[in-house]
């Protein structure tokens, strides 16, 4: 397709950035899917104390 950035001093292809965005979107979708499945199947999947002092031992 010959997609390149023009008008800059150096011409460079756009496909690496398009691939990076596609991979990042895929990984985020997998994370959302795993969170949804974990929340539906495991009762205490996201159970964390809201109080930060509990974890900090302050």
KEVO-867314 format. One record per atom (N, C-alpha, C, O): residue number from 0; atom name; y, x, z. Coordinates in Angstrom, 3 decimals, padded with zeros to 6 digits. Example, Ala and Ser with C-alpha at 12.3 -4.5 7.8 and 13.67 -1.06 7.14 Angstrom:
2
r koltor 0&fidren N&py -005.690&px 013.190&pz 007.800
r koltor 0&fidren CA&py -004.500&px 012.300&pz 007.800
r koltor 0&fidren C&py -003.300&px 013.200&pz 007.800
r koltor 0&fidren O&py -003.319&px 014.236&pz 008.465
r koltor 1&fidren N&py -002.250&px 012.850&pz 007.080
r koltor 1&fidren CA&py -001.060&px 013.670&pz 007.140
r koltor 1&fidren C&py 000.030&px 012.900&pz 007.870
r koltor 1&fidren O&py 001.138&px 013.409&pz 008.039
***
This chain:
58
r koltor 0&fidren N&py -001.198&px 000.809&pz 000.000
r koltor 0&fidren CA&py 000.000&px 000.000&pz 000.000
r koltor 0&fidren C&py 001.258&px 000.850&pz 000.000
r koltor 0&fidren O&py 002.340&px 000.358&pz -000.322
r koltor 1&fidren N&py 001.130&px 002.095&pz 000.351
r koltor 1&fidren CA&py 002.253&px 003.026&pz 000.327
r koltor 1&fidren C&py 003.385&px 002.580&pz 001.254
r koltor 1&fidren O&py 004.555&px 002.620&pz 000.875
r koltor 2&fidren N&py 003.034&px 002.159&pz 002.464
r koltor 2&fidren CA&py 004.050&px 001.771&pz 003.442
r koltor 2&fidren C&py 004.544&px 003.019&pz 004.150
r koltor 2&fidren O&py 003.796&px 003.682&pz 004.869
r koltor 3&fidren N&py 005.798&px 003.323&pz 003.939
r koltor 3&fidren CA&py 006.406&px 004.484&pz 004.566
r koltor 3&fidren C&py 007.819&px 004.140&pz 004.977
r koltor 3&fidren O&py 008.445&px 003.234&pz 004.428
r koltor 4&fidren N&py 008.309&px 004.881&pz 005.955
r koltor 4&fidren CA&py 009.692&px 004.722&pz 006.395
r koltor 4&fidren C&py 010.583&px 005.523&pz 005.450
r koltor 4&fidren O&py 010.406&px 006.732&pz 005.298
r koltor 5&fidren N&py 011.533&px 004.855&pz 004.823
r koltor 5&fidren CA&py 012.469&px 005.520&pz 003.923
r koltor 5&fidren C&py 013.842&px 005.573&pz 004.581
r koltor 5&fidren O&py 014.139&px 004.786&pz 005.480
r koltor 6&fidren N&py 014.643&px 006.468&pz 004.145
r koltor 6&fidren CA&py 015.990&px 006.600&pz 004.673
r koltor 6&fidren C&py 016.060&px 007.620&pz 005.800
r koltor 6&fidren O&py 017.149&px 007.974&pz 006.252
r koltor 7&fidren N&py 014.928&px 008.084&pz 006.248
r koltor 7&fidren CA&py 014.903&px 009.123&pz 007.273
r koltor 7&fidren C&py 014.769&px 010.472&pz 006.576
r koltor 7&fidren O&py 014.479&px 010.540&pz 005.381
r koltor 8&fidren N&py 014.980&px 011.522&pz 007.319
r koltor 8&fidren CA&py 014.856&px 012.859&pz 006.747
r koltor 8&fidren C&py 013.420&px 013.144&pz 006.344
r koltor 8&fidren O&py 013.169&px 013.758&pz 005.307
r koltor 9&fidren N&py 012.489&px 012.703&pz 007.155
r koltor 9&fidren CA&py 011.070&px 012.917&pz 006.885
r koltor 9&fidren C&py 010.417&px 011.557&pz 006.650
r koltor 9&fidren O&py 010.623&px 010.623&pz 007.424
r koltor 10&fidren N&py 009.639&px 011.450&pz 005.589
r koltor 10&fidren CA&py 008.900&px 010.217&pz 005.334
r koltor 10&fidren C&py 007.600&px 010.273&pz 006.132
r koltor 10&fidren O&py 006.901&px 011.287&pz 006.118
r koltor 11&fidren N&py 007.280&px 009.187&pz 006.825
r koltor 11&fidren CA&py 006.027&px 009.152&pz 007.580
r koltor 11&fidren C&py 005.398&px 007.777&pz 007.426
r koltor 11&fidren O&py 006.108&px 006.785&pz 007.257
r koltor 12&fidren N&py 004.083&px 007.708&pz 007.483
r koltor 12&fidren CA&py 003.386&px 006.437&pz 007.275
r koltor 12&fidren C&py 003.510&px 005.521&pz 008.489
r koltor 12&fidren O&py 003.686&px 005.975&pz 009.619
r koltor 13&fidren N&py 003.413&px 004.230&pz 008.227
r koltor 13&fidren CA&py 003.488&px 003.238&pz 009.290
r koltor 13&fidren C&py 002.131&px 002.910&pz 009.902
r koltor 13&fidren O&py 002.080&px 002.316&pz 010.979
r koltor 14&fidren N&py 001.023&px 003.281&pz 009.244
r koltor 14&fidren CA&py -000.284&px 002.840&pz 009.720
r koltor 14&fidren C&py -000.634&px 003.323&pz 011.120
r koltor 14&fidren O&py -001.317&px 002.579&pz 011.825
r koltor 15&fidren N&py -000.226&px 004.508&pz 011.589
r koltor 15&fidren CA&py -000.598&px 004.873&pz 012.963
r koltor 15&fidren C&py 000.003&px 003.927&pz 014.009
r koltor 15&fidren O&py -000.662&px 003.575&pz 014.984
r koltor 16&fidren N&py 001.241&px 003.525&pz 013.807
r koltor 16&fidren CA&py 001.856&px 002.619&pz 014.776
r koltor 16&fidren C&py 001.235&px 001.231&pz 014.693
r koltor 16&fidren O&py 001.065&px 000.567&pz 015.716
r koltor 17&fidren N&py 000.898&px 000.788&pz 013.495
r koltor 17&fidren CA&py 000.241&px -000.514&pz 013.353
r koltor 17&fidren C&py -001.140&px -000.497&pz 014.006
r koltor 17&fidren O&py -001.546&px -001.480&pz 014.626
r koltor 18&fidren N&py -001.857&px 000.609&pz 013.871
r koltor 18&fidren CA&py -003.168&px 000.718&pz 014.489
r koltor 18&fidren C&py -003.044&px 000.758&pz 016.011
r koltor 18&fidren O&py -003.854&px 000.149&pz 016.710
r koltor 19&fidren N&py -002.046&px 001.462&pz 016.528
r koltor 19&fidren CA&py -001.852&px 001.542&pz 017.975
r koltor 19&fidren C&py -001.539&px 000.167&pz 018.559
r koltor 19&fidren O&py -002.051&px -000.188&pz 019.621
r koltor 20&fidren N&py -000.711&px -000.597&pz 017.878
r koltor 20&fidren CA&py -000.382&px -001.945&pz 018.352
r koltor 20&fidren C&py -001.613&px -002.846&pz 018.297
r koltor 20&fidren O&py -001.827&px -003.653&pz 019.202
r koltor 21&fidren N&py -002.414&px -002.718&pz 017.261
r koltor 21&fidren CA&py -003.634&px -003.527&pz 017.150
r koltor 21&fidren C&py -004.625&px -003.191&pz 018.256
r koltor 21&fidren O&py -005.217&px -004.090&pz 018.851
r koltor 22&fidren N&py -004.809&px -001.912&pz 018.534
r koltor 22&fidren CA&py -005.736&px -001.495&pz 019.591
r koltor 22&fidren C&py -005.227&px -001.957&pz 020.953
r koltor 22&fidren O&py -006.008&px -002.441&pz 021.772
r koltor 23&fidren N&py -003.932&px -001.814&pz 021.202
r koltor 23&fidren CA&py -003.365&px -002.252&pz 022.480
r koltor 23&fidren C&py -003.510&px -003.760&pz 022.660
r koltor 23&fidren O&py -003.813&px -004.225&pz 023.759
r koltor 24&fidren N&py -003.297&px -004.522&pz 021.600
r koltor 24&fidren CA&py -003.464&px -005.973&pz 021.673
r koltor 24&fidren C&py -004.921&px -006.340&pz 021.932
r koltor 24&fidren O&py -005.200&px -007.254&pz 022.709
r koltor 25&fidren N&py -005.839&px -005.646&pz 021.297
r koltor 25&fidren CA&py -007.261&px -005.893&pz 021.523
r koltor 25&fidren C&py -007.643&px -005.602&pz 022.974
r koltor 25&fidren O&py -008.342&px -006.401&pz 023.598
r koltor 26&fidren N&py -007.195&px -004.473&pz 023.516
r koltor 26&fidren CA&py -007.522&px -004.120&pz 024.895
r koltor 26&fidren C&py -006.927&px -005.113&pz 025.887
r koltor 26&fidren O&py -007.574&px -005.472&pz 026.871
r koltor 27&fidren N&py -005.709&px -005.554&pz 025.637
r koltor 27&fidren CA&py -005.080&px -006.541&pz 026.517
r koltor 27&fidren C&py -005.825&px -007.876&pz 026.462
r koltor 27&fidren O&py -005.993&px -008.540&pz 027.486
r koltor 28&fidren N&py -006.264&px -008.262&pz 025.280
r koltor 28&fidren CA&py -007.032&px -009.503&pz 025.141
r koltor 28&fidren C&py -008.360&px -009.412&pz 025.885
r koltor 28&fidren O&py -008.780&px -010.378&pz 026.521
r koltor 29&fidren N&py -009.018&px -008.267&pz 025.810
r koltor 29&fidren CA&py -010.272&px -008.072&pz 026.537
r koltor 29&fidren C&py -010.029&px -008.147&pz 028.037
r koltor 29&fidren O&py -010.825&px -008.740&pz 028.766
r koltor 30&fidren N&py -008.938&px -007.553&pz 028.505
r koltor 30&fidren CA&py -008.611&px -007.604&pz 029.927
r koltor 30&fidren C&py -008.356&px -009.044&pz 030.376
r koltor 30&fidren O&py -008.846&px -009.453&pz 031.429
r koltor 31&fidren N&py -007.605&px -009.810&pz 029.605
r koltor 31&fidren CA&py -007.364&px -011.215&pz 029.943
r koltor 31&fidren C&py -008.672&px -012.005&pz 029.961
r koltor 31&fidren O&py -008.884&px -012.835&pz 030.845
r koltor 32&fidren N&py -009.545&px -011.751&pz 028.993
r koltor 32&fidren CA&py -010.826&px -012.447&pz 028.938
r koltor 32&fidren C&py -011.681&px -012.117&pz 030.158
r koltor 32&fidren O&py -012.277&px -013.014&pz 030.755
r koltor 33&fidren N&py -011.746&px -010.840&pz 030.533
r koltor 33&fidren CA&py -012.524&px -010.450&pz 031.708
r koltor 33&fidren C&py -011.944&px -011.048&pz 032.982
r koltor 33&fidren O&py -012.697&px -011.472&pz 033.859
r koltor 34&fidren N&py -010.625&px -011.090&pz 033.100
r koltor 34&fidren CA&py -009.998&px -011.721&pz 034.265
r koltor 34&fidren C&py -010.318&px -013.211&pz 034.323
r koltor 34&fidren O&py -010.596&px -013.745&pz 035.397
r koltor 35&fidren N&py -010.282&px -013.878&pz 033.185
r koltor 35&fidren CA&py -010.571&px -015.314&pz 033.158
r koltor 35&fidren C&py -012.024&px -015.582&pz 033.534
r koltor 35&fidren O&py -012.305&px -016.481&pz 034.326
r koltor 36&fidren N&py -012.943&px -014.811&pz 032.975
r koltor 36&fidren CA&py -014.360&px -014.995&pz 033.285
r koltor 36&fidren C&py -014.628&px -014.664&pz 034.750
r koltor 36&fidren O&py -015.361&px -015.386&pz 035.426
r koltor 37&fidren N&py -014.040&px -013.581&pz 035.241
r koltor 37&fidren CA&py -014.221&px -013.213&pz 036.643
r koltor 37&fidren C&py -013.673&px -014.259&pz 037.589
r koltor 37&fidren O&py -014.282&px -014.545&pz 038.619
r koltor 38&fidren N&py -012.536&px -014.832&pz 037.254
r koltor 38&fidren CA&py -011.939&px -015.870&pz 038.096
r koltor 38&fidren C&py -012.792&px -017.134&pz 038.099
r koltor 38&fidren O&py -012.917&px -017.794&pz 039.130
r koltor 39&fidren N&py -013.376&px -017.474&pz 036.960
r koltor 39&fidren CA&py -014.201&px -018.678&pz 036.887
r koltor 39&fidren C&py -015.555&px -018.506&pz 037.575
r koltor 39&fidren O&py -016.064&px -019.454&pz 038.172
r koltor 40&fidren N&py -016.141&px -017.323&pz 037.501
r koltor 40&fidren CA&py -017.502&px -017.133&pz 037.989
r koltor 40&fidren C&py -017.595&px -016.567&pz 039.403
r koltor 40&fidren O&py -018.564&px -016.842&pz 040.111
r koltor 41&fidren N&py -016.609&px -015.786&pz 039.825
r koltor 41&fidren CA&py -016.670&px -015.123&pz 041.127
r koltor 41&fidren C&py -015.580&px -015.704&pz 042.013
r koltor 41&fidren O&py -014.398&px -015.663&pz 041.671
r koltor 42&fidren N&py -015.986&px -016.244&pz 043.146
r koltor 42&fidren CA&py -015.054&px -016.959&pz 044.023
r koltor 42&fidren C&py -013.928&px -016.054&pz 044.539
r koltor 42&fidren O&py -012.765&px -016.456&pz 044.509
r koltor 43&fidren N&py -014.243&px -014.864&pz 045.004
r koltor 43&fidren CA&py -013.244&px -013.970&pz 045.610
r koltor 43&fidren C&py -012.799&px -012.870&pz 044.646
r koltor 43&fidren O&py -012.549&px -011.743&pz 045.074
r koltor 44&fidren N&py -012.700&px -013.175&pz 043.379
r koltor 44&fidren CA&py -012.392&px -012.159&pz 042.372
r koltor 44&fidren C&py -011.010&px -011.545&pz 042.576
r koltor 44&fidren O&py -010.853&px -010.333&pz 042.431
r koltor 45&fidren N&py -010.005&px -012.354&pz 042.908
r koltor 45&fidren CA&py -008.635&px -011.864&pz 043.087
r koltor 45&fidren C&py -008.153&px -012.036&pz 044.514
r koltor 45&fidren O&py -006.953&px -012.192&pz 044.739
r koltor 46&fidren N&py -009.037&px -012.012&pz 045.466
r koltor 46&fidren CA&py -008.633&px -012.223&pz 046.848
r koltor 46&fidren C&py -008.130&px -010.902&pz 047.433
r koltor 46&fidren O&py -008.905&px -009.974&pz 047.665
r koltor 47&fidren N&py -006.839&px -010.839&pz 047.663
r koltor 47&fidren CA&py -006.192&px -009.679&pz 048.273
r koltor 47&fidren C&py -005.195&px -010.192&pz 049.296
r koltor 47&fidren O&py -004.517&px -011.190&pz 049.054
r koltor 48&fidren N&py -005.096&px -009.520&pz 050.441
r koltor 48&fidren CA&py -004.064&px -009.924&pz 051.408
r koltor 48&fidren C&py -002.673&px -009.734&pz 050.816
r koltor 48&fidren O&py -002.405&px -008.740&pz 050.141
r koltor 49&fidren N&py -001.798&px -010.688&pz 051.071
r koltor 49&fidren CA&py -000.441&px -010.601&pz 050.542
r koltor 49&fidren C&py 000.423&px -009.639&pz 051.339
r koltor 49&fidren O&py 001.452&px -009.171&pz 050.850
r koltor 50&fidren N&py 000.011&px -009.345&pz 052.555
r koltor 50&fidren CA&py 000.818&px -008.506&pz 053.425
r koltor 50&fidren C&py 000.578&px -007.032&pz 053.089
r koltor 50&fidren O&py -000.547&px -006.548&pz 053.210
r koltor 51&fidren N&py 001.612&px -006.327&pz 052.674
r koltor 51&fidren CA&py 001.484&px -004.921&pz 052.302
r koltor 51&fidren C&py 001.181&px -004.045&pz 053.510
r koltor 51&fidren O&py 000.588&px -002.976&pz 053.363
r koltor 52&fidren N&py 001.577&px -004.479&pz 054.693
r koltor 52&fidren CA&py 001.339&px -003.677&pz 055.888
r koltor 52&fidren C&py -000.146&px -003.595&pz 056.227
r koltor 52&fidren O&py -000.573&px -002.654&pz 056.896
r koltor 53&fidren N&py -000.923&px -004.552&pz 055.782
r koltor 53&fidren CA&py -002.361&px -004.513&pz 056.038
r koltor 53&fidren C&py -002.982&px -003.318&pz 055.332
r koltor 53&fidren O&py -003.848&px -002.648&pz 055.895
r koltor 54&fidren N&py -002.552&px -003.044&pz 054.109
r koltor 54&fidren CA&py -003.101&px -001.922&pz 053.352
r koltor 54&fidren C&py -002.473&px -000.596&pz 053.751
r koltor 54&fidren O&py -003.118&px 000.447&pz 053.645
r koltor 55&fidren N&py -001.247&px -000.618&pz 054.202
r koltor 55&fidren CA&py -000.550&px 000.624&pz 054.526
r koltor 55&fidren C&py -000.854&px 001.100&pz 055.937
r koltor 55&fidren O&py -000.514&px 002.230&pz 056.287
r koltor 56&fidren N&py -001.484&px 000.269&pz 056.754
r koltor 56&fidren CA&py -001.789&px 000.606&pz 058.147
r koltor 56&fidren C&py -000.530&px 001.004&pz 058.893
r koltor 56&fidren O&py -000.524&px 001.995&pz 059.624
r koltor 57&fidren N&py 000.535&px 000.237&pz 058.714
r koltor 57&fidren CA&py 001.813&px 000.533&pz 059.367
r koltor 57&fidren C&py 001.889&px -000.204&pz 060.676
r koltor 57&fidren O&py 002.886&px -000.095&pz 061.390
***
